[in-house]
Amino acid sequence: MIPTFIASFLQNIHLPMTSSHKGQNGKLLIIGGSELFHAASKWSLDVASHFVDMVFYSSIPSNNKLIQEAKGNFWNGIVIPRDELEKYIEEADCILIGPGMERTEETEQLTNTLLKKYSAKKWVLDAGALQMIQPQLLKSNHIITPHSREMKIVEDKLTDQQIIQAVILLKGQVDVVRGDGVEIKIEGGNVGMTKGGTGDVLAGLVAALYCTHDALTACVVGSYINKKTGDFLYESVGPYFNTSDLATAIPQVLWQTLRDSLSNS
């Protein structure tokens, strides 16, 4: 049974119109990856490519090479060098920055420079970029996806008079979405989701949904479906699924959930 408050957000999800053309159903730019973390941004990319028409991907040169080599399994995207980022920021409906990025001065400079210059764009900030952000730059059209430790890092940078303006998806055993004066708790999930990378999948799903929906809908539906997919996998293999399994199963679970929501409305 879908909780009533979740069903109301699922009703906001609209499918691509039959008359739409390529590019009209979302363009997402993902900025992520590092020498240390190769897979994180790829998980974000994999799940997002199911829900938007185009994914632009930019990482350090070694990660860009890995994605180019994997293009046989990824057709709906363009790998772009860092020196062309601004061109694609202007074209993208939403930008996800942070999956797989390390806490370095380079990450700090890149994140804050771009966020300040393009503050009117839809942004989702995760992982390394989130930890290096100047929280004063965050606006109501931005989403952050911290776990509890990252949330403390962000909050510790604020003065007593400052508050976080962004919509917050606080990840945990119970996810908490805060924004527009509301707080929404999403339960679900299981021990199989403690594996590294499940948060990167969530960030990719939220960012993809945010391309064509409002921030609260993207966060609530993204959180609910991520947890529900973990429970779906648990039914067949218990806790013995990995992050790639999660990314692969999310489209099926979201589609079935939307159908169930429609049949019960």
Helices and strands as residue ranges (DSSP letters): H 4-10, E 27-31, H 39-48, E 54-58, H 61-69, G 71-73, E 77-79, G 82-84, H 85-91, E 94-97, H 105-117, E 122-125, H 127-131, G 135-137, E 142-144, H 148-155, E 167-170, E 175-179, E 182-186, G 191-194, H 198-210, H 215-237, H 243-264
